[in-house]
């Protein structure tokens, strides 16, 4: 439905900028994990979960 309102020029622009937007999105996610508590996020990843076991 959105492509009906956007012309071919905007479709080309989106096609050209998609890799850049994808890269900046990935950088933003990595930055968010770095700024926040990375253990809180990474303990939900199954392979990495065992590395953060606490000895109580």
N, C-alpha and C positions, 0 to 999 in steps of 0.2 A: 504494500500500500504506500509505503514511503517512497519507493522508487517511481511511483506514478507522478509525485509532485516534484521530484528532483530530476533535473535534466541530465543528459549524457556528460556534461562537463563535471558535475558534482560526482557522478559515478566514477569518472576517471580520477578525480582528486582523492576520493576515498580509496580507490585501488592503489594509488601511488603512496599514500600516507599510511596505509595499514601496517606495513612492517615497522615503521617508526613508532606508531602508537603502541604496537605490541611490545616493542623493546622497552619503551618508557614505562609501560604498565608492569613489566617484569622487574624493572629497576625499582619501581615504586613498591612492589610487594616485598622485594628483598630489603629495601630500606625500612619498611614497616616492621618486618621481623627483627631487623637489627636494632631499631629504636625501642621496640617493646621487649617484653620478657621472652626471649627466644626459647627458653626451656618450656614455657607454657605452651607455645605453638608446636615445637618439635616433639613433645612427648605424645602427641596425637598421631604422629607418623609411625606406622607399625614397626618398621625396621630399626628406627632410631630409639624407640620407646625404652628398650632395655638398658640403654646406656645411662639413663638418668635415675636409676634406682637408688633410693636413699637407705643407708644403713642406720636404722633406729634402734 
